[in-house]
Amino acid sequence: MAAAADLELALDARAALGEGAIWNESLQRLHWVDIAGHRVFTFDPATGENHAADVGAMVGTVVPRARGGLMLALHQGFAALDPATGRVRPLPPPPEHDPAKARFNDGKCDPAGRFWAGTMSFVKGQALGALYRLDPDGAQRVMLRDVRTSNGIVWSLDRRTMYYIDTPLMRVDAFDYDEATGAIAARRPALAIPPGIGRPDGSTLDAEGMLWIAMWAGGRVTRWNPRTGELLRTIRVPAGNVTSCAFGGPRLDTLFITTARDGLTEAQLAAQPLAGGLFRIRPGVPGLPAPAYAG
């Protein structure tokens, strides 16, 4: 394992609700979003340039597309984005999704290139969201119902388990996953989040199969063994609302971390001047290439 480096500010972005960090291997760029700011970013770590595309709606997450461009999960549903022109092409919204009751939030592509993204309920305490799957042929399927706040989703190294976060449940759940069909089954708790460290938000997997989770209202990123439930490491972040994390860089050895200003009081913002920033650290373990949408 390589030596770890200290956390540093990569970009003082002051994002209202930074989220959705993902590394584009072919472009050697980091994509991320400001949900409340309606923007999709493409960050070049080599130059510090952060290109912004205004997509005209809340945008929960972004993933690369194998044939070029990006795929998004907007408030109302999936969409394609051409970053060169800024053109957004919405797909038909899932028939079960009611944008008055929920909006799309976090998501990622599975090893076969299917785009999974879930919704979060606008009504606190009510499970009005769902987890959807966009297949390469354009078909959309409901994979889970009765979701409160759909968040981090990753697949194990052997591609047989899917890990998933519904934030208010304060745990990570595991599912049996069939790469050939995209089916999931046998939901069970994988690890429980103890009180006092925040609420689980976005997540990513490292090359050792360990799970990294951004902690909303916790000011930290945590590393876990998803097979034993053991908390392995904590990285403190100078922003309370930590939202997502993704490995990137030429050797995939840099962990990029997004944060948010949303939900903070004026006093908290004054005490956290870097809230909404994009951070990075070399934690001493590399990550894995992010699958692109195959459609």
FIMARLO-555612 format. One record per residue (C-alpha): residue number from 0; chain; x, y, z. Coordinates in steps of 0.05 Angstrom, whole numbers, plus 5000, padded with zeros to 4 digits. Each point is the difference from the previous one (the first is absolute). Example, Ala and Ser with C-alpha at 12.3 -4.5 7.8 and 13.67 -1.06 7.14 Angstrom:
<sites>
SITE   num   cadena     px     py     pz
SITE     0        A   5246   4910   5156
SITE     1        A   5027   5069   4987
</sites>
This chain:
<sites>
SITE   num   cadena     px     py     pz
SITE     0        A   5000   5000   5000
SITE     1        A   5027   5069   4981
SITE     2        A   5010   5054   5051
SITE     3        A   4940   5044   5014
SITE     4        A   5000   5075   4987
SITE     5        A   4964   5055   5037
SITE     6        A   4931   5025   4980
SITE     7        A   5002   5063   4957
SITE     8        A   4950   5046   4967
SITE     9        A   4998   4985   4926
SITE    10        A   4949   5054   4982
SITE    11        A   4966   5054   5042
SITE    12        A   4935   4988   4961
SITE    13        A   4950   5023   5053
SITE    14        A   4949   4951   4972
SITE    15        A   4931   5004   5030
SITE    16        A   4993   4924   4998
SITE    17        A   5062   4968   4970
SITE    18        A   4990   4926   4984
SITE    19        A   5010   4943   4952
SITE    20        A   5076   4997   4993
SITE    21        A   5024   4950   4947
SITE    22        A   5065   4993   4962
SITE    23        A   4999   4997   4924
SITE    24        A   5057   4954   4982
SITE    25        A   5001   5016   4926
SITE    26        A   5002   5075   5011
SITE    27        A   5041   5000   5064
SITE    28        A   4950   5048   5030
SITE    29        A   4954   5000   5061
SITE    30        A   4926   5012   4989
SITE    31        A   4956   5024   5057
SITE    32        A   4937   5040   5009
SITE    33        A   4968   5056   5040
SITE    34        A   4929   4974   5009
SITE    35        A   4969   5065   5023
SITE    36        A   5042   5041   4951
SITE    37        A   4976   4959   4940
SITE    38        A   5072   4991   4976
SITE    39        A   5043   4942   4976
SITE    40        A   5075   5012   5009
SITE    41        A   5061   4971   4965
SITE    42        A   5062   5011   5042
SITE    43        A   5071   4993   4973
SITE    44        A   5047   4987   5060
SITE    45        A   5061   5016   4958
SITE    46        A   4979   5071   4985
SITE    47        A   4946   5015   5053
SITE    48        A   4950   5018   4945
SITE    49        A   4928   4984   5019
SITE    50        A   4953   5003   4940
SITE    51        A   4927   5010   5018
SITE    52        A   4938   4981   4959
SITE    53        A   4933   5028   5023
SITE    54        A   4950   4944   4988
SITE    55        A   4938   5040   5021
SITE    56        A   4976   4953   5055
SITE    57        A   5022   4967   5064
SITE    58        A   5051   4947   4981
SITE    59        A   5013   4943   5049
SITE    60        A   5058   4966   4967
SITE    61        A   5042   4992   4937
SITE    62        A   5035   4940   4966
SITE    63        A   5043   4995   4938
SITE    64        A   4970   4969   4937
SITE    65        A   5040   4948   4962
SITE    66        A   4985   5031   4932
SITE    67        A   5016   5070   5024
SITE    68        A   4965   5053   5041
SITE    69        A   4968   4991   5067
SITE    70        A   4937   4972   5030
SITE    71        A   4962   5036   5056
SITE    72        A   4947   4987   5051
SITE    73        A   4959   5064   5000
SITE    74        A   4941   5018   5045
SITE    75        A   4950   4966   4954
SITE    76        A   5041   4944   4971
SITE    77        A   5060   4978   4959
SITE    78        A   5031   5044   4947
SITE    79        A   5059   5003   4953
SITE    80        A   5048   5060   4999
SITE    81        A   5048   5022   4946
SITE    82        A   5052   5039   5039
SITE    83        A   5027   5033   4938
SITE    84        A   4934   5034   4982
SITE    85        A   4964   4997   5067
SITE    86        A   4941   4966   4966
SITE    87        A   4957   4959   5047
SITE    88        A   4956   4945   4972
SITE    89        A   4951   4973   5052
SITE    90        A   4977   4929   4995
SITE    91        A   4927   4983   5014
SITE    92        A   4991   5003   5076
SITE    93        A   4987   4935   5036
SITE    94        A   4924   4992   5003
SITE    95        A   5000   4986   5075
SITE    96        A   5041   5062   5017
SITE    97        A   4960   5060   5026
SITE    98        A   5045   5062   4998
SITE    99        A   4953   5036   5048
SITE   100        A   5016   4949   5054
SITE   101        A   5073   4982   4986
SITE   102        A   5061   5018   4959
SITE   103        A   5057   4959   4972
SITE   104        A   5063   4998   5044
SITE   105        A   5062   4957   4999
SITE   106        A   5018   4944   4953
SITE   107        A   5054   4963   4961
SITE   108        A   5010   4948   4945
SITE   109        A   5007   4927   5016
SITE   110        A   5055   4956   4970
SITE   111        A   4957   4985   4939
SITE   112        A   4988   5074   4985
SITE   113        A   4929   5006   5027
SITE   114        A   4986   5068   5032
SITE   115        A   4969   4994   5069
SITE   116        A   4972   5062   5033
SITE   117        A   4950   5011   5056
SITE   118        A   4953   5053   5024
SITE   119        A   4990   5035   5067
SITE   120        A   4934   5017   5032
SITE   121        A   4981   5073   5009
SITE   122        A   4959   4980   5061
SITE   123        A   5043   4986   5061
SITE   124        A   4986   4932   5030
SITE   125        A   4962   4973   4940
SITE   126        A   5030   4949   4953
SITE   127        A   4976   5030   4935
SITE   128        A   5064   4987   4960
SITE   129        A   5025   4941   4960
SITE   130        A   5063   4971   4967
SITE   131        A   4998   4998   4924
SITE   132        A   5044   4965   4948
SITE   133        A   5012   5027   4930
SITE   134        A   5024   4944   4955
SITE   135        A   5044   5009   4939
SITE   136        A   4940   4989   4954
SITE   137        A   4963   5058   5034
SITE   138        A   4952   4958   5041
SITE   139        A   4986   5027   5069
SITE   140        A   4983   4955   5059
SITE   141        A   4981   5010   5072
SITE   142        A   5048   4960   5043
SITE   143        A   4979   5022   5069
SITE   144        A   4939   5036   5028
SITE   145        A   4986   5033   5067
SITE   146        A   5066   5039   5000
SITE   147        A   5010   5062   5043
SITE   148        A   5065   5031   4975
SITE   149        A   5036   4958   4948
SITE   150        A   5075   5010   5005
SITE   151        A   5066   4963   4992
SITE   152        A   5002   4938   4956
SITE   153        A   5060   4956   4982
SITE   154        A   5016   4929   4978
SITE   155        A   5049   4953   5033
SITE   156        A   5066   4978   4969
SITE   157        A   4973   4932   4980
SITE   158        A   4938   5034   4969
SITE   159        A   4953   4956   5041
SITE   160        A   4976   5051   5052
SITE   161        A   4969   5069   4995
SITE   162        A   5007   5047   5059
SITE   163        A   4946   5053   5008
SITE   164        A   4984   5058   5047
SITE   165        A   4931   5026   5018
SITE   166        A   5026   5056   5045
SITE   167        A   4946   5004   5055
SITE   168        A   5008   4926   5014
SITE   169        A   5071   5015   5025
SITE   170        A   5031   4938   4970
SITE   171        A   5028   4970   4937
SITE   172        A   4960   4942   4970
SITE   173        A   5028   4943   4957
SITE   174        A   4964   4965   4943
SITE   175        A   5017   4939   4959
SITE   176        A   5015   5027   4931
SITE   177        A   4998   4964   4933
SITE   178        A   5044   5036   4950
SITE   179        A   4970   4963   4940
SITE   180        A   4928   5022   5014
SITE   181        A   5007   5059   5048
SITE   182        A   4954   4965   5050
SITE   183        A   5008   5012   5075
SITE   184        A   4975   4958   5057
SITE   185        A   5008   4981   5073
SITE   186        A   5005   5069   5031
SITE   187        A   5035   5000   5067
SITE   188        A   5037   5050   5045
SITE   189        A   5075   5003   4986
SITE   190        A   5021   5052   5051
SITE   191        A   4968   5047   5049
SITE   192        A   5019   5073   5008
SITE   193        A   5009   5018   5073
SITE   194        A   4972   5066   5027
SITE   195        A   5044   5061   5003
SITE   196        A   5038   4995   4934
SITE   197        A   4949   5026   4951
SITE   198        A   4952   4968   4950
SITE   199        A   5024   4956   4942
SITE   200        A   4999   5034   4932
SITE   201        A   5040   4984   4938
SITE   202        A   5048   4941   4997
SITE   203        A   5056   4967   4960
SITE   204        A   5041   4936   5002
SITE   205        A   5075   4995   5002
SITE   206        A   5046   4948   4968
SITE   207        A   5001   4960   5065
SITE   208        A   4924   4994   4999
SITE   209        A   4990   5048   5058
SITE   210        A   4943   5050   5000
SITE   211        A   5010   5075   5007
SITE   212        A   4939   5041   5022
SITE   213        A   4990   5075   5003
SITE   214        A   4965   5021   5064
SITE   215        A   4948   5055   4996
SITE   216        A   5000   5043   5063
SITE   217        A   5061   4961   5022
SITE   218        A   5058   5040   4970
SITE   219        A   5036   4937   4979
SITE   220        A   5010   4943   4951
SITE   221        A   5002   4930   5030
SITE   222        A   5031   4934   4975
SITE   223        A   4965   4935   5018
SITE   224        A   5008   4925   4990
SITE   225        A   4931   4984   4970
SITE   226        A   5008   4926   5016
SITE   227        A   5012   5009   5075
SITE   228        A   4968   5069   5011
SITE   229        A   5065   5026   5031
SITE   230        A   5017   5074   4997
SITE   231        A   5072   5002   4975
SITE   232        A   5017   5074   4992
SITE   233        A   4973   5070   5006
SITE   234        A   5022   5061   4959
SITE   235        A   4978   5066   5028
SITE   236        A   4975   5053   4951
SITE   237        A   4994   5075   5018
SITE   238        A   4927   5001   4978
SITE   239        A   4942   4969   5038
SITE   240        A   4960   4974   4941
SITE   241        A   5044   4951   4963
SITE   242        A   4961   4970   4941
SITE   243        A   5040   4955   4954
SITE   244        A   5069   4971   4986
SITE   245        A   5034   4969   4940
SITE   246        A   5069   4975   4983
SITE   247        A   5035   5034   4941
SITE   248        A   5065   5023   4971
SITE   249        A   5047   4964   4951
SITE   250        A   5012   4944   5051
SITE   251        A   4931   5004   5033
SITE   252        A   5035   5015   5065
SITE   253        A   4967   5066   5016
SITE   254        A   4934   5002   5038
SITE   255        A   4958   5060   4979
SITE   256        A   4947   5024   5050
SITE   257        A   4940   5045   4988
SITE   258        A   4966   5043   5053
SITE   259        A   4940   5046   5006
SITE   260        A   4980   5067   5029
SITE   261        A   4926   4981   4999
SITE   262        A   4971   4987   5068
SITE   263        A   5050   5043   5038
SITE   264        A   4981   5060   5042
SITE   265        A   5035   5067   4991
SITE   266        A   5041   4986   5062
SITE   267        A   5021   4932   4973
SITE   268        A   5018   5029   4933
SITE   269        A   5044   5052   5035
SITE   270        A   5035   4944   5038
SITE   271        A   5006   4957   4937
SITE   272        A   5025   5048   4946
SITE   273        A   5020   4942   4954
SITE   274        A   4932   4967   5002
SITE   275        A   4978   4984   4929
SITE   276        A   5072   4988   4979
SITE   277        A   5030   4942   4963
SITE   278        A   5054   4965   5041
SITE   279        A   5052   4946   4984
SITE   280        A   5046   4953   5038
SITE   281        A   5046   4943   4982
SITE   282        A   4977   4949   5053
SITE   283        A   5053   4948   4984
SITE   284        A   4954   4951   4964
SITE   285        A   4976   5006   4927
SITE   286        A   4930   4996   4974
SITE   287        A   4968   4966   4940
SITE   288        A   4980   5026   4931
SITE   289        A   4928   5023   4998
SITE   290        A   4957   4963   4949
SITE   291        A   4968   5043   4947
SITE   292        A   4928   4996   4975
SITE   293        A   5000   4949   4943
SITE   294        A   4940   5028   4963
</sites>
